Amino acid sequence: MVEKDAALETLAEQDPLVIGGRRLSSRLFLGTGRFPNPLVQKQAVAASGAEVLTFAIRRIDLEAAHDDAILTHFEGGSWIYLLNTSGARTADEAVRIARLARASGLSDWIKVEISADSKTLLPDPLETLRATERLVKEGFVVLPYTSDDPILCKRLEEAGAAAVMPGGSPIGTGLGILNPYNSA
């Protein structure tokens, strides 16, 4: 385990991941949903070494963001909160959610998630591009979740996305990369 940790530290030094001007030593972004209880969640976050924690905005009480039950378990940490727009169906909804998140004082990092279908949760590429363009102009650090279409990913990069997060398979399926031709 010590050898593996040393190898990862060397990799981080030689090829650092920089997003939105922030140098990250961990390439793991950890979602905060689906844990059986706050204790297990806190232990998983600590064990992961992740610096970026993702939250669905709709799970946070924005009127009392710093007192929110989810966030109280991470007090004193130096994590970057990557808030997401899960549940948004349009660019307008995603932009509104992002603005609310930033107004709460939590973060200006936003993972744009706009689902075209509530059953499959597949992303809506056109609405995702529209939201990314608008949010970048408003100064957000935007990390859109989208399909594995390389042309769309390039358009998101050109729109100013800090990083693009193409899905390898539908959310929650655990199927891994389904299209090996777009993963190179």
C-alpha atoms as an extended CHARMM CRD file, in Angstrom:
* protein
*
       184  EXT
         1         1  MET       CA              0.0000000000        0.0000000000        0.0000000000  PROA      1               0.0000000000
         2         2  VAL       CA              2.8200000000        2.4320000000        0.8160000000  PROA      2               0.0000000000
         3         3  GLU       CA              4.4430000000        1.7770000000       -2.5930000000  PROA      3               0.0000000000
         4         4  LYS       CA              1.1430000000        2.4350000000       -4.3550000000  PROA      4               0.0000000000
         5         5  ASP       CA              0.6200000000        5.6910000000       -2.4220000000  PROA      5               0.0000000000
         6         6  ALA       CA              4.1660000000        6.8470000000       -3.2870000000  PROA      6               0.0000000000
         7         7  ALA       CA              3.5810000000        6.0310000000       -6.9620000000  PROA      7               0.0000000000
         8         8  LEU       CA              0.3540000000        8.0530000000       -6.9830000000  PROA      8               0.0000000000
         9         9  GLU       CA              2.0710000000       11.0050000000       -5.3090000000  PROA      9               0.0000000000
        10        10  THR       CA              4.8330000000       10.8880000000       -7.9410000000  PROA      10              0.0000000000
        11        11  LEU       CA              2.2230000000       10.8070000000      -10.7280000000  PROA      11              0.0000000000
        12        12  ALA       CA              0.4210000000       13.7950000000       -9.1990000000  PROA      12              0.0000000000
        13        13  GLU       CA              3.6930000000       15.7360000000       -9.0880000000  PROA      13              0.0000000000
        14        14  GLN       CA              4.7110000000       14.8180000000      -12.6540000000  PROA      14              0.0000000000
        15        15  ASP       CA              1.2800000000       15.2490000000      -14.2270000000  PROA      15              0.0000000000
        16        16  PRO       CA             -0.8490000000       17.4170000000      -11.9430000000  PROA      16              0.0000000000
        17        17  LEU       CA             -4.5540000000       17.7820000000      -12.5510000000  PROA      17              0.0000000000
        18        18  VAL       CA             -5.4630000000       21.4720000000      -12.6940000000  PROA      18              0.0000000000
        19        19  ILE       CA             -9.1090000000       22.4740000000      -12.9960000000  PROA      19              0.0000000000
        20        20  GLY       CA            -10.3670000000       26.0020000000      -12.6960000000  PROA      20              0.0000000000
        21        21  GLY       CA             -6.9140000000       27.1460000000      -11.6570000000  PROA      21              0.0000000000
        22        22  ARG       CA             -6.8060000000       24.6940000000       -8.7380000000  PROA      22              0.0000000000
        23        23  ARG       CA             -4.0960000000       22.0410000000       -8.6010000000  PROA      23              0.0000000000
        24        24  LEU       CA             -5.5340000000       18.7540000000       -7.3810000000  PROA      24              0.0000000000
        25        25  SER       CA             -3.4580000000       15.9490000000       -5.9330000000  PROA      25              0.0000000000
        26        26  SER       CA             -6.3170000000       13.4510000000       -6.2850000000  PROA      26              0.0000000000
        27        27  ARG       CA             -8.0570000000       12.6360000000       -9.5410000000  PROA      27              0.0000000000
        28        28  LEU       CA            -11.0000000000       11.1030000000       -7.7090000000  PROA      28              0.0000000000
        29        29  PHE       CA            -14.2110000000       13.0830000000       -7.4270000000  PROA      29              0.0000000000
        30        30  LEU       CA            -16.4740000000       11.4940000000       -4.8470000000  PROA      30              0.0000000000
        31        31  GLY       CA            -20.2520000000       11.6160000000       -4.9090000000  PROA      31              0.0000000000
        32        32  THR       CA            -21.9470000000       12.0760000000       -1.5600000000  PROA      32              0.0000000000
        33        33  GLY       CA            -25.2150000000       10.3000000000       -2.2410000000  PROA      33              0.0000000000
        34        34  ARG       CA            -26.2730000000        6.7460000000       -1.5130000000  PROA      34              0.0000000000
        35        35  PHE       CA            -24.3810000000        6.2230000000        1.7330000000  PROA      35              0.0000000000
        36        36  PRO       CA            -26.3310000000        4.3230000000        4.4040000000  PROA      36              0.0000000000
        37        37  ASN       CA            -25.5440000000        6.9320000000        7.0760000000  PROA      37              0.0000000000
        38        38  PRO       CA            -23.3410000000        9.9820000000        7.7340000000  PROA      38              0.0000000000
        39        39  LEU       CA            -20.6770000000        7.9770000000        9.5870000000  PROA      39              0.0000000000
        40        40  VAL       CA            -20.0770000000        5.6410000000        6.6320000000  PROA      40              0.0000000000
        41        41  GLN       CA            -20.0880000000        8.6520000000        4.3000000000  PROA      41              0.0000000000
        42        42  LYS       CA            -17.4760000000       10.4550000000        6.3840000000  PROA      42              0.0000000000
        43        43  GLN       CA            -15.2820000000        7.3420000000        6.5680000000  PROA      43              0.0000000000
        44        44  ALA       CA            -15.5210000000        6.8040000000        2.8040000000  PROA      44              0.0000000000
        45        45  VAL       CA            -14.5500000000       10.4070000000        2.1010000000  PROA      45              0.0000000000
        46        46  ALA       CA            -11.5710000000       10.1640000000        4.4570000000  PROA      46              0.0000000000
        47        47  ALA       CA            -10.4080000000        6.8380000000        3.0010000000  PROA      47              0.0000000000
        48        48  SER       CA            -10.7840000000        8.0340000000       -0.6000000000  PROA      48              0.0000000000
        49        49  GLY       CA             -8.3520000000       10.9250000000       -0.4030000000  PROA      49              0.0000000000
        50        50  ALA       CA            -10.6930000000       12.8510000000       -2.7000000000  PROA      50              0.0000000000
        51        51  GLU       CA            -10.4290000000       16.6300000000       -2.6920000000  PROA      51              0.0000000000
        52        52  VAL       CA            -13.5940000000       17.2190000000       -4.6970000000  PROA      52              0.0000000000
        53        53  LEU       CA            -16.9610000000       16.2000000000       -3.2750000000  PROA      53              0.0000000000
        54        54  THR       CA            -20.0710000000       16.3180000000       -5.4170000000  PROA      54              0.0000000000
        55        55  PHE       CA            -23.4820000000       17.2470000000       -4.0630000000  PROA      55              0.0000000000
        56        56  ALA       CA            -26.8950000000       17.5000000000       -5.6210000000  PROA      56              0.0000000000
        57        57  ILE       CA            -28.1020000000       21.0330000000       -4.9170000000  PROA      57              0.0000000000
        58        58  ARG       CA            -31.5920000000       19.7110000000       -4.2700000000  PROA      58              0.0000000000
        59        59  ARG       CA            -30.2490000000       17.7590000000       -1.2640000000  PROA      59              0.0000000000
        60        60  ILE       CA            -28.8810000000       20.8840000000        0.4570000000  PROA      60              0.0000000000
        61        61  ASP       CA            -30.9000000000       23.4230000000        2.4410000000  PROA      61              0.0000000000
        62        62  LEU       CA            -29.7250000000       26.5790000000        0.6600000000  PROA      62              0.0000000000
        63        63  GLU       CA            -31.3770000000       28.8610000000        3.2080000000  PROA      63              0.0000000000
        64        64  ALA       CA            -29.0110000000       27.4920000000        5.8690000000  PROA      64              0.0000000000
        65        65  ALA       CA            -26.2700000000       25.9590000000        3.7330000000  PROA      65              0.0000000000
        66        66  HSD       CA            -23.5770000000       26.0830000000        6.4180000000  PROA      66              0.0000000000
        67        67  ASP       CA            -25.9100000000       24.3910000000        8.9180000000  PROA      67              0.0000000000
        68        68  ASP       CA            -27.0930000000       21.7420000000        6.4600000000  PROA      68              0.0000000000
        69        69  ALA       CA            -26.9640000000       18.1920000000        7.8420000000  PROA      69              0.0000000000
        70        70  ILE       CA            -24.9590000000       16.8770000000        4.8860000000  PROA      70              0.0000000000
        71        71  LEU       CA            -22.3370000000       19.6050000000        5.0750000000  PROA      71              0.0000000000
        72        72  THR       CA            -21.8740000000       19.5390000000        8.8510000000  PROA      72              0.0000000000
        73        73  HSD       CA            -20.0910000000       16.1990000000        8.4870000000  PROA      73              0.0000000000
        74        74  PHE       CA            -17.3610000000       17.8860000000        6.4150000000  PROA      74              0.0000000000
        75        75  GLU       CA            -16.6720000000       20.9260000000        8.5840000000  PROA      75              0.0000000000
        76        76  GLY       CA            -13.0240000000       21.8230000000        8.9080000000  PROA      76              0.0000000000
        77        77  GLY       CA            -12.0590000000       20.0840000000        5.6700000000  PROA      77              0.0000000000
        78        78  SER       CA            -10.5140000000       21.6970000000        2.6420000000  PROA      78              0.0000000000
        79        79  TRP       CA            -12.6950000000       20.0370000000        0.0380000000  PROA      79              0.0000000000
        80        80  ILE       CA            -13.8900000000       21.6630000000       -3.1150000000  PROA      80              0.0000000000
        81        81  TYR       CA            -17.6480000000       21.3100000000       -3.3480000000  PROA      81              0.0000000000
        82        82  LEU       CA            -18.7220000000       20.4590000000       -6.8760000000  PROA      82              0.0000000000
        83        83  LEU       CA            -22.4280000000       21.1540000000       -6.7480000000  PROA      83              0.0000000000
        84        84  ASN       CA            -24.5440000000       19.5690000000       -9.4440000000  PROA      84              0.0000000000
        85        85  THR       CA            -27.7700000000       20.4790000000      -11.1610000000  PROA      85              0.0000000000
        86        86  SER       CA            -29.2360000000       16.9910000000      -10.9510000000  PROA      86              0.0000000000
        87        87  GLY       CA            -32.9460000000       17.0940000000      -11.6860000000  PROA      87              0.0000000000
        88        88  ALA       CA            -32.7070000000       19.9610000000      -14.1750000000  PROA      88              0.0000000000
        89        89  ARG       CA            -34.4620000000       19.3420000000      -17.4790000000  PROA      89              0.0000000000
        90        90  THR       CA            -33.4540000000       22.5510000000      -19.2890000000  PROA      90              0.0000000000
        91        91  ALA       CA            -30.5490000000       24.9860000000      -19.4690000000  PROA      91              0.0000000000
        92        92  ASP       CA            -32.7260000000       27.6170000000      -17.7660000000  PROA      92              0.0000000000
        93        93  GLU       CA            -33.3320000000       25.3050000000      -14.7990000000  PROA      93              0.0000000000
        94        94  ALA       CA            -29.6420000000       24.3870000000      -14.5390000000  PROA      94              0.0000000000
        95        95  VAL       CA            -28.5850000000       28.0550000000      -14.6230000000  PROA      95              0.0000000000
        96        96  ARG       CA            -31.1310000000       28.9390000000      -11.9280000000  PROA      96              0.0000000000
        97        97  ILE       CA            -29.9030000000       26.0740000000       -9.7050000000  PROA      97              0.0000000000
        98        98  ALA       CA            -26.2600000000       27.1050000000      -10.2190000000  PROA      98              0.0000000000
        99        99  ARG       CA            -27.0220000000       30.7100000000       -9.3080000000  PROA      99              0.0000000000
       100       100  LEU       CA            -28.7900000000       29.5990000000       -6.1240000000  PROA      100             0.0000000000
       101       101  ALA       CA            -25.8180000000       27.4180000000       -5.1930000000  PROA      101             0.0000000000
       102       102  ARG       CA            -23.3480000000       30.2420000000       -5.6610000000  PROA      102             0.0000000000
       103       103  ALA       CA            -25.5870000000       32.6870000000       -3.7800000000  PROA      103             0.0000000000
       104       104  SER       CA            -25.5620000000       30.2830000000       -0.8110000000  PROA      104             0.0000000000
       105       105  GLY       CA            -21.7930000000       30.7730000000       -0.5830000000  PROA      105             0.0000000000
       106       106  LEU       CA            -20.9160000000       27.1200000000       -1.0820000000  PROA      106             0.0000000000
       107       107  SER       CA            -19.0290000000       27.1310000000       -4.3610000000  PROA      107             0.0000000000
       108       108  ASP       CA            -18.7920000000       28.4900000000       -7.8700000000  PROA      108             0.0000000000
       109       109  TRP       CA            -17.8690000000       25.0230000000       -9.1690000000  PROA      109             0.0000000000
       110       110  ILE       CA            -20.8590000000       23.4700000000      -10.8940000000  PROA      110             0.0000000000
       111       111  LYS       CA            -21.3950000000       20.1020000000      -12.5160000000  PROA      111             0.0000000000
       112       112  VAL       CA            -24.0400000000       20.6620000000      -15.1570000000  PROA      112             0.0000000000
       113       113  GLU       CA            -26.3680000000       17.6690000000      -15.2240000000  PROA      113             0.0000000000
       114       114  ILE       CA            -29.4010000000       18.0460000000      -17.4460000000  PROA      114             0.0000000000
       115       115  SER       CA            -31.3040000000       14.8190000000      -18.0180000000  PROA      115             0.0000000000
       116       116  ALA       CA            -33.3590000000       14.3340000000      -21.1460000000  PROA      116             0.0000000000
       117       117  ASP       CA            -35.1250000000       11.3310000000      -19.6150000000  PROA      117             0.0000000000
       118       118  SER       CA            -35.8910000000       10.7740000000      -15.9370000000  PROA      118             0.0000000000
       119       119  LYS       CA            -35.7790000000        6.9870000000      -16.2980000000  PROA      119             0.0000000000
       120       120  THR       CA            -32.3740000000        6.5960000000      -17.9930000000  PROA      120             0.0000000000
       121       121  LEU       CA            -30.9030000000        9.9090000000      -16.7410000000  PROA      121             0.0000000000
       122       122  LEU       CA            -29.1620000000       10.2560000000      -20.0980000000  PROA      122             0.0000000000
       123       123  PRO       CA            -27.8840000000       13.8010000000      -20.5660000000  PROA      123             0.0000000000
       124       124  ASP       CA            -29.4710000000       16.3000000000      -22.9210000000  PROA      124             0.0000000000
       125       125  PRO       CA            -26.4940000000       17.4150000000      -25.0280000000  PROA      125             0.0000000000
       126       126  LEU       CA            -28.0050000000       20.5930000000      -26.4800000000  PROA      126             0.0000000000
       127       127  GLU       CA            -29.3070000000       21.9140000000      -23.1610000000  PROA      127             0.0000000000
       128       128  THR       CA            -25.9890000000       20.9980000000      -21.5240000000  PROA      128             0.0000000000
       129       129  LEU       CA            -24.0780000000       23.0510000000      -24.1010000000  PROA      129             0.0000000000
       130       130  ARG       CA            -26.4740000000       25.9980000000      -23.6770000000  PROA      130             0.0000000000
       131       131  ALA       CA            -26.1440000000       25.9440000000      -19.8870000000  PROA      131             0.0000000000
       132       132  THR       CA            -22.3530000000       25.6270000000      -20.0800000000  PROA      132             0.0000000000
       133       133  GLU       CA            -22.0740000000       28.6520000000      -22.3780000000  PROA      133             0.0000000000
       134       134  ARG       CA            -24.2060000000       30.7880000000      -20.0630000000  PROA      134             0.0000000000
       135       135  LEU       CA            -22.5720000000       29.6940000000      -16.8160000000  PROA      135             0.0000000000
       136       136  VAL       CA            -19.0340000000       30.1940000000      -18.1270000000  PROA      136             0.0000000000
       137       137  LYS       CA            -19.9860000000       33.7720000000      -19.0940000000  PROA      137             0.0000000000
       138       138  GLU       CA            -21.1980000000       34.2620000000      -15.4970000000  PROA      138             0.0000000000
       139       139  GLY       CA            -17.8330000000       33.1610000000      -14.0930000000  PROA      139             0.0000000000
       140       140  PHE       CA            -18.6510000000       29.6460000000      -12.9210000000  PROA      140             0.0000000000
       141       141  VAL       CA            -16.1270000000       26.8160000000      -13.0610000000  PROA      141             0.0000000000
       142       142  VAL       CA            -18.2430000000       24.4970000000      -15.2040000000  PROA      142             0.0000000000
       143       143  LEU       CA            -17.7870000000       20.7380000000      -15.4510000000  PROA      143             0.0000000000
       144       144  PRO       CA            -20.5820000000       19.4020000000      -17.6420000000  PROA      144             0.0000000000
       145       145  TYR       CA            -21.6790000000       15.7790000000      -17.4960000000  PROA      145             0.0000000000
       146       146  THR       CA            -22.5490000000       14.6630000000      -20.9980000000  PROA      146             0.0000000000
       147       147  SER       CA            -22.5470000000       11.7730000000      -23.4410000000  PROA      147             0.0000000000
       148       148  ASP       CA            -19.3560000000       10.2590000000      -24.8340000000  PROA      148             0.0000000000
       149       149  ASP       CA            -19.7410000000       12.0980000000      -28.1550000000  PROA      149             0.0000000000
       150       150  PRO       CA            -16.2570000000       13.5310000000      -28.8730000000  PROA      150             0.0000000000
       151       151  ILE       CA            -17.6350000000       16.3480000000      -31.0670000000  PROA      151             0.0000000000
       152       152  LEU       CA            -19.9380000000       17.5190000000      -28.2910000000  PROA      152             0.0000000000
       153       153  CYS       CA            -17.1100000000       17.2690000000      -25.7570000000  PROA      153             0.0000000000
       154       154  LYS       CA            -14.9760000000       19.4880000000      -27.9910000000  PROA      154             0.0000000000
       155       155  ARG       CA            -17.8240000000       22.0290000000      -28.2710000000  PROA      155             0.0000000000
       156       156  LEU       CA            -18.1280000000       22.0890000000      -24.4630000000  PROA      156             0.0000000000
       157       157  GLU       CA            -14.3860000000       22.6850000000      -24.1860000000  PROA      157             0.0000000000
       158       158  GLU       CA            -14.6410000000       25.5150000000      -26.7280000000  PROA      158             0.0000000000
       159       159  ALA       CA            -17.5090000000       26.9910000000      -24.6960000000  PROA      159             0.0000000000
       160       160  GLY       CA            -15.1390000000       27.2850000000      -21.7360000000  PROA      160             0.0000000000
       161       161  ALA       CA            -15.8500000000       24.1950000000      -19.6650000000  PROA      161             0.0000000000
       162       162  ALA       CA            -13.0610000000       23.7150000000      -17.1080000000  PROA      162             0.0000000000
       163       163  ALA       CA            -13.3050000000       19.9580000000      -17.6810000000  PROA      163             0.0000000000
       164       164  VAL       CA            -15.7650000000       17.7230000000      -19.5050000000  PROA      164             0.0000000000
       165       165  MET       CA            -17.1770000000       14.6360000000      -17.8180000000  PROA      165             0.0000000000
       166       166  PRO       CA            -18.3920000000       12.2010000000      -20.4940000000  PROA      166             0.0000000000
       167       167  GLY       CA            -20.3940000000        9.2670000000      -19.1850000000  PROA      167             0.0000000000
       168       168  GLY       CA            -19.2520000000        5.7940000000      -20.1160000000  PROA      168             0.0000000000
       169       169  SER       CA            -22.6660000000        4.2790000000      -19.3810000000  PROA      169             0.0000000000
       170       170  PRO       CA            -25.9990000000        5.4550000000      -17.9790000000  PROA      170             0.0000000000
       171       171  ILE       CA            -25.8060000000        6.7900000000      -14.3970000000  PROA      171             0.0000000000
       172       172  GLY       CA            -26.1910000000        4.1450000000      -11.7400000000  PROA      172             0.0000000000
       173       173  THR       CA            -25.8860000000        1.1310000000      -14.0170000000  PROA      173             0.0000000000
       174       174  GLY       CA            -22.3250000000        0.1960000000      -13.0660000000  PROA      174             0.0000000000
       175       175  LEU       CA            -21.8440000000       -1.0900000000      -16.6060000000  PROA      175             0.0000000000
       176       176  GLY       CA            -18.5300000000        0.6690000000      -17.2270000000  PROA      176             0.0000000000
       177       177  ILE       CA            -17.4750000000        2.0050000000      -20.5980000000  PROA      177             0.0000000000
       178       178  LEU       CA            -19.9680000000        0.8040000000      -23.1930000000  PROA      178             0.0000000000
       179       179  ASN       CA            -18.3900000000        2.4560000000      -26.2410000000  PROA      179             0.0000000000
       180       180  PRO       CA            -14.6820000000        1.6030000000      -26.3450000000  PROA      180             0.0000000000
       181       181  TYR       CA            -14.2540000000        3.5820000000      -29.5850000000  PROA      181             0.0000000000
       182       182  ASN       CA            -14.8820000000        6.9070000000      -27.8320000000  PROA      182             0.0000000000
       183       183  SER       CA            -12.7150000000        6.1750000000      -24.7910000000  PROA      183             0.0000000000
       184       184  ALA       CA             -9.3190000000        6.5610000000      -26.4460000000  PROA      184             0.0000000000
